[in-house]
């Protein structure tokens, strides 16, 4: 059983939640959130704190978003800032990513660049499709872009939600945008995004279509993250998890990735939480048993792992930046058993 670090950062030393989280060695794994659908739309900055509720263009969509989530659809809406090199005046880009099958390795993508006046109608058509309502997407077929070959790195710089995202996300965004995107021969785009959770892990990033989330990123990790040309173990402390899995499955999946290396990211996989500790509402379980089934893209190799994930202690973390911050004890987890069963 691990104990808390003996020297944790005092509250008075810092006003950024992510610095407290990092100094106290909070592990970001398992915080990616589970997602089957992403709807991402261009909206110019500046972005207010309550952008979704206040922006007159987006406000009409709020009721539909809430209805979809109420029906159990795992949807993540996000906004990105238009980019002079990627975007067209008078037009709005909408990216829609979706889980293509129960077992998969990356999200499928549809991209549209529509006249700005049609953007909300397009997003509404996507959302209604998720509710099994008549498919109206065909009306927008002429605006669809063939960009499935493009990797999108999305960095949260939404300082109005939390100062840490602006302070630490912006330099990471700028470096990726200036150094890595131009060198990719059109295969990589880098975007500024609104908040997608976990600002205590700023700078935080989503890698699409893969669906991996990253946090506490350091500039020296970017080369490995983008080019995938070294040991995966160096990325371990920055990995928040893969959005195709739930929390305890994400924790187990990282251990498998550490063993199998980069090839693992291309494996089709699905997770199952077999059993976990029963706890009250709002409490985190101390343990869970999970199973990860996988197959290679060509179906030549398939198998499964079973893992036990257990709480290994707590660290103190701040969930928001500010002059006065409330520290909260956050459970940390480890994989106590990982067995290849198939």
N, C-alpha and C positions, 0 to 999 in steps of 0.2 A: 504494500500500500504506500503510494507516494505521499509525501506531506507537502504542505505549502512551502514555497520558497521562503527562506528565513529572512531575506532582505527584500521586502517589497517596496515599491516606489511610494513615498508619502504623498498624500493628497495635495499638499502645498507646492510640490515640485512641478506640477504640470496641469495645464487646463485642457489638454487634448486626450480624449478617452482612449485613442489608439496607442498613445505612448504608455499609458498605465497598463493596458492590456499586454503590450509587448514586453515591457519591463518585468511584469509579473508572470511572463511565460505562459500566457493563455494560449492553448492549442486551438487553432481555428477549425480543425476538422469536425465535420458533422453539422456545420452551420450553413451549408449551401442552400438549404430549402429544397423541397421536391417540386418539380415543375414538369408539366406535360405540354404546355403551350406558352409561347412568348409572343406578345404583340408589342412592337416597338415602332414608335412614330417620331419623326422629326418635329421638334418645336423649338423656335429660336430662344436663346437666352436673352435677358436674365430670367432665372427660374426662382419663383418664390418658394417659401417653405411648404405651403399647402397648394402646390401648383395644380394638382389634379382637381381640387375642389374650386379653385379660383379662376383658372384659365377658361375664358368663355368658349373656346373651341373644344376643350376636353370635357367640360362640365356635363354636357348632355350624355356622355358615355358612362358616367359614374353608376347610374342605376342598373345599366346592363352588366357592367363589371360585377357589381354586387350580386346580381341575380345568378350569374354564371358560377361564381364562387359558392353561393348558397346551394347550387346543384352539385357541388362536389368536384367541379372541374378545377384542376390545378393549373391556374393561369397566372402569369406574371406580366402585367403591363409595365412598360418602361418608355421613357422619352430620351431622345438623343438630340444633340445640338447639330444643326446643319453645318456642313464643312464646305469652305469655298472650292475645294478641289473635287468633292464628291457630289455636291448638291446643285440644284438648278433653281434660279429665282422663279417664283410663281408656281413651283411644284413642291410636293411633299413626299418624302420617302416613307414607306411603311414596310417593315420586315415582319414576317410571320413565320415562326419556327414551331414545329410540332413533333411530338413523339410518333415515329412512323410505325412502330410495332411494339408488342410487349417486350420482346428482347431486341435491343438495339445498341449502337455505339455512339451515334450522333443524331442530332435533330435534323429533320428535313426543313427546307427553307423555301418560302415564297417571298419575292420582293416585288414591290410595286412603286413606281414613281408617278404620282397622279397630280393633276391640277389641284392646288391647295384647297379650293372650294369643295373638292370631291373627297378629301382625305377622311373626314368623319364618316361619310357614307360608306367608304371602303372598310374602315375599321368596324363599323356596325355590321356590315355583311360578313366579315370574318367572325365576329362574336356570335351572330345569329346562327352561323354554320355550326358553332360549337354546341348550340342548343338544339341541334337537329332540325332547325327551321329551314325553309327552302333556300337552296344555294343561289345567292345573287352575285357570287364572285365573278361569274362569267361576264358580267357587264364591264369588268375592269381588266379583262384579258389583254387588251391592247397596251395597257400600261405595265404589264409584267416584265420584269428584268430577268435575264438569264445569268444569275450570279452565284450559282451553287458552288462554284470553284473558289469563291472568295471567303477567306477567314475573317471574322469580325472580332476585334478585341475592344471591349467596352469597359471604360474606367469611370468609376463614380467620382465626379467633381462637384457634387451638389452641396456646396458649402452652406446654403441656407437651411438645409436639414441638419447638418452637423459640420462644424468648422474643420474637423479632422479630414473630411473628404476633400475640401478645398485645399487645405494646407499640404496634404501628403498625396492626394490623388492627382492634382494638377501637374506636378513635376514628372510623375510617372507617365501620365498621358502625353505630355509634351515630348518626352524622350522617345516613347514608342511611335508617336506621330511623325517626328522629324527624322529619326534614324532608321526605324524598321519598316514602316509603311512604304516609303519611297524606294527601298531596296528590294521590295517583294515582287517587282514586275506585275503589279496589279492583283496579286493574290492575297493581299492583306490590307484591311482598312482598320483604322483606329478611331474610336468615337469617345466623346464625353457623354456621360449618361446621368440621369436623375438617380436618386437613391434606390438601391435594390436590397437593402438590409445589411446589417453588420458593420456599421460605421466604426465600431470599436476595433475593427480589423483594417482600417484604412492604412495605406491605399488598397482598395479592393477592386477586382477585375473579373469580368465574365469572358470566357473564351468560347465563341460560337463558330461553327455549329456543334462543337464537342459538348458544350454544356458544363464545362468545369469552372468552378469558382476559386478565386485566389484572394489571399489577404496578407496583411503585414508585409507587402512586397518591398523588396530592396532593389535598387538599380542593378546590382550585380547579378540578380536572378533573372533579369529580362532576357538575356541572350539564350539561356537554357530553356526558358519558357517558350520563347518564340521559335527557336531553331531546333529544339529537342535533340541536341547533339552531345549530351554528356550524361552523367549518372543521374537517374531520377531521384536518388536519395537526397540530393541537394535541394530539391523542391519540397521535400516533406514538410518543413515547418510553415510553408506558405499555402498549403492545399486546404481549401475549405470543403471540398467534396464535389461529387458529380451529381447534377440535378436530377438524373434519372433514378436515384435511389433515395430512401428515407434516411433519417439521421444515423441510426446505428448501423445500417447497411453501408453508409458512406464511410464510417470509421473502419469497418472491416475491409472495404474495397481499397482503401489506401494501403493496407498491409499487403494485399495481393499485388497491387501495382508495384510496390517496393521490391517484391520478389521477382516479378516477371518482366519489369522494365517497360520501355516505350510501346512495345507491341500490344500490351494489355489495352491501351486506349482504343485500339481498333477492333478489339473483340466485342461481339454482340453479347450483351449481358442483361440479366434481370435479377433483382433482389427480392428476398422474402424474409420478413421478420417472423421467425417461428414461434417465439415466446418472449415476453419481457415482463419484468417486475410490474405488478399492479400497484399503482400509486394514485393519490388523489388528484383532482383537476388542478392544473398549473404546476404540478411537481414533476421532476425529471426522474425517470427510472434509474436504479443503480446498476442494472444489468439487462442484457438481452442476448438471445441466441438468434443468429441470422444465417441465411444461406444465399450464396451468390452463384448462379448458374451462368455458364458462358459457352460460346462457340466462336471459332475463328471465322473471318468473313467468308472463306470458301467451304466452311463446314467440315474441314478435314480433321479438326481437333475440337472436342467439346469436353466439358467437365463441370465440376462444382466444388465449391469450398463451403465448409461450415465454420462459423466463428462464434466465440463467446466474447462479448464486449462488457467490460466492467468499469465502474467508477474507480478512479485511482487517486482521488483527493479533490481539493478545491483550490482555486486561486481567486483573488479579489480583482474585480474588473469594474470599469465605469462604462455605462451603456451610452452616455452622452457627454459631449464636451461642454465646458462652461467654467465660470469662475468658482462656482460651488457645485461639486459633483458628489453624487451619491454612489458609494462603492457597494458592489453586490458580490456575494460569493457565487462562483460559477463552477459547477462540477466539471472535472476533467475525466477522460476515459482512456482506457487502453484495451487492446485486444489480448486477452489472456490465453486464448486458444484459437489456433487456425489450422484446420485439417482439410486436406484434399480428399473428398469423399467419392469422387467419380472420375 
